[in-house]
Amino acid sequence: MQLIRGQHNLNSTDRQCAVTIGAFDGVHRGHKQVLAHLKAEAAERGLETTVITFEPMPGEFLFPDRAPPRLMTFREKAEAIAAEGIDRLLCLRFDDRLRSMSPKDFIQQIFVDGLGARYIAFGDDFRFGKAREGDLAYTQSLATEFGYEVVPTSTFDVDGERVSSTRIREALARSDFDDAAQLLGRPFTLSGRVIRGKQLGRQIGTPTANIALKRVKSPLFGVFAVRVSGAGMHNAPAVANVGVRPTVDDGAKANLEVHLLDFDREIYGERLTVEFKVKLRDEHKFESLDALKAAIANDRDMARAWHSANPVVGQ
């Protein structure tokens, strides 16, 4: 898949395509249905497929304190969209210039002049342009003038309710990982590169791999039994803490710390994927470092017991 960063990087080879647009946070089963539809319609018309998304996500730019937590980093999103067989991903920088464009300018500059779109598909709840005045009906009203076809995408329901990123965030907030996996079409994971932390875990006898979340907010908080892949591992048993480490940092930016059970080697710089299985407890501020050490030891024992009771099939 070709990644195009910004409208200014579009060229003549990126034209004549079938296009969809949206946040695509999570690339869940509803998104996958949209992408499958786009591929089928593009193939019928002999077109390339293009997905347009934004960075930062609009809510993060407009109201960062109230924006919903991301399900995916941009890298994870791009990898998931590529896995669906899409030809190009156009990432537009969401800023004051983009949000102040009139809907017609957006359509003409992005869809028409930028991409030469011949087929456009997106949901009837998607809005774009100044004051969010652009929508599916408005795009359809310009179809004859600009020579493209526009169709609404259908929703994807599970248990009689539309699959959405919001619904997945709600499942994660209550630590219902089975429900989240059903909506996503895969287990929920967080991934990233192992960075050097303060080495506190090693000092108190529980070395951890620290992974920057690269999110304004985390979709999870607490201590969890997890499985880890990467750095030569596959579904390795571990315990993870997602939070601000209130006992030692008190209000620092949320981070992901993973303690791998029965594992002891340097993996700085390696990229890990952490699959969340069950919540063990909420994050707490303890009165002393000794109390924290005791809680971590108990977390480790609970995680080990869960992994022993729930072995990976085929391993």
N, C-alpha and C positions, 0 to 999 in steps of 0.2 A: 504493500500500500504506500502511495505517495503522500507525504505530509507537507502541506503548504501552510506556512505561517504568515498570515496576513494577506489582505487583498492586493497589496502592492507586488506580491510575488506570483500572482496569477499571470499566465501567458497564453498564447494561442493554442498550445497543446492541451490546455485544461478546459477547452470548450466542447460543446456538443455533448451534454451529459444529462443524466437523471439525478435529481437533487432532493435531499431532505435536510431539515434543519431542526436543531433543538439542543438542549443541554446534555442529553444522553448520560446523565449521571447514573452509574451502576450498570449500564448496558444490560438491562433486565429483559425478561421474556417479552414484554411489550415492545421494547426497543428492537429486539431481535426480529419480531414479526414485521415491524416497519422496514428493517433492513432487508429482510427476505423478499418483501413486496417490491422494494426498490430494485433489487437485483433482477427479479423476474420481469418487471416492466422494462428495465434497461435492456435486458437481453432480447426481448421481443422487438425493440426498436433499434437495436444495434448501437446502444449508447454506453458510455462509461458511467460508473456510479460515483457520486460525490456526496459526502456528509459534511454539513457545516455546523460547527459548534463554536463555543466562546471561551475565552480565557482572559481574565477571571470569569467565573460564572456571574451572570448579571446581578444576582442577589448579593454576592460577595462585594461587588463594586458599589452597589446602591445603598445597602444597609448592612455593612460587615458585622455589626454586633447582633443583628437579628437573622442573619442568613442561616439557612439550614446546614447542618454538617454534610460535607461531601461523603459520598459512598466510595468515590474513586479519585485518585490523583489524575492529572491530565495524562501522564504516561500510561497508567493502567487503562484509562478510557481508550486511548489510541490503540493499545495492544488488543483490547477486546473488540473494537470496531474492525481492526485489521483481520482478526480471527474469523469474522463473519464474511470475509471475502469482498470487502468494499475496495474500490480502486483508489479513491483519493479522500483525504480528510483535510478540509479547509478550516483552520483555526483563526477566527477573527478576534482581535483584541477588543474587549468590551471596555469602552471609555466614553468620555463626554462627546467626542466626535461621532462615534457610532450611534449612541443613544439619541443624539439630536437630529439624525438624518430623518427626513420625511419618509413615510412608507414607500412612496413612488421612487424616490432617489435610491432607497435601499434595494428595491426590486430591480431598478435599471442598472445600478452600479454593481451589485453583487450577482444577482441571478442572470441578468441579460448580458451586460457588457463584460462582466468578469468571467462568467462561466458559460455563457451561451446556452443556458438551460433550455431543454426541450420538454422535459417532464419534471414537475415539481409535486412533491407529496409531503404533507405535514398535517398535524392534528388541528382540529378546529378550536383548540384552546391555546394555541401558540400565538403570541403577540410580538410585534417587532416595530422598530421605527420610533419616531418622536411621540411621546406620551402613549406608547404602545398602541398606536392607532392602526397599525397594519395587522391584518389577520387573513385567514383563508379566503373569506368572501371578497376582500379587497384585492387579493392576489388574483383571484378568478376573474374579477372585473377588468383586469388589464391583459388577460390571456390573448385575446385577439390582437390587440395593439402590439404586443411584444412577441407573439408567435410561439407561445408555449402552452402546454396542457397542465392543468392543476387538478389534483384529486385529494380528498381527505383520507387520512390513514385511519384504520379501524382500531378500536381499543382491544386489549387482550385481558380477559377476565379469568380470575381464579377464585373459586368458591363464590361466584356471583358478584364479585367486586373487581373493579378495574385495577390492574397491576400498575403501580406508580412508584417513583422514587420515594415519595412521602410515605407510602404504605410500608416500604422496606425499612425506612428510618424508624418508623413506629415499632416494627418487629424487633429491630436491633435494640431500641430503647428498653424493651422489656426482656431482652436477651433470649428471644425466641428464634434461635438460629435455624431450626427446622423450617419455620414459616418463611424466614428470609431466604433460605436456599430454594424453597419452592417458588418464590416470586422471582428470584434472580435466575433460576435455572442452573445454579451451581452453588457451592458453599460460599459463604461470605469470608473474604480474606482482606488483610491489610498487607502491603508489601513495601519494601524499601531497602536502602543500603545500610549496613551496620556502621555506625559512627562511634567515635570515642566519646564516652561519657565521663562522669566524675570518678569512675572506678569504685563507687561506694559498695556496689553489690559484691565485688571481689573482696573488699575489705571486711565485709560481714559474712563471708563464706558462701555467698550465692551469686556467682558471676553472671552478669546479664549481657545480652546483645541489645544495644540501644539502637532504635530505628526512628528517625525523624518522620513524623506523620505527614508533614507538608500539607497541612490543612488549617484553615482558620479555626475550625472546630472539629472535634472527634465525634463520630457517630456512636462511640462506645466509651464507657468508663467502668473501671473495676478490675478484678482479678479473675482470670479465666484459665481453664484447661484448653490447650491449643495443640495443633500439629503444625510442624514447620518443614518447609521444603526449600531447597537451595543450598549452596555451598557443599554439594555432594550428598545432601540429605534428602529424604523423601518421607513425608509424614512422620517426622521424628517427634516423640512426645516431649511436651514442654508446658511450662506455666508462664502466663504473660500478665503484665500489669499495664493498663492503659489509663493514664491520668497525669496529675501534676505533682505527684510525690509530696503530699502536704507535710509529712513529718520532717523532711529534709530540705525541701525547696519552697513550700508554702506559696502557691500561686504562680509557679512557673508555667510556661507553655506546655500543653499536653504532649506526652511522649509515649512511645511504645517500648517497653522493656521485656525481653524474653529470656527466661532461664531454661536452657535445654537440659533435660534430665539425662544423666549418664553420658555427658558430652563435655569434653574439655580440650579445646584447641582454639587458636586465634582465628577469627573470621572477620576481622575488620575489613571493610570495603566490599564484602560479599553482599549480594542481593538476596534477601530472604522473603518468602511468602508465608504468612501466618494465617492459618485457618482456625476460626474460633468454634469451639465445640460446646462448652458449658460454662456458665458463670459460677464462680466459687464464692465471691463476696464483693461488696462495694469497697471502694477505696476509703481508707480512714486515716485520720491524723492520730498517731500514737503519742503517748506521753513521754516516751524515751526511746532511744535507739535499741535498747534491749527488748522492749515491747515489740518494736518493729521486727527485730530479728526473730522473735518467737512466732509472730504472725506469718512471716515469710516461710519459716520452717513448716508451719502447719499448712500453708498454701501448697508447698511442695509435696507434702504427704498426701493431701487431698487430690492433687493433680495426678500423682503417681497411682493412687488407688483408682481414680476414674479411668486412666489409660489402661490399667491392668484389667479392669472390668469391661473395657470397650476396645479390644485390639483391632487393628486395621485388618480387614479381610484380605487374605492373600499374602500377608507378611508374617 
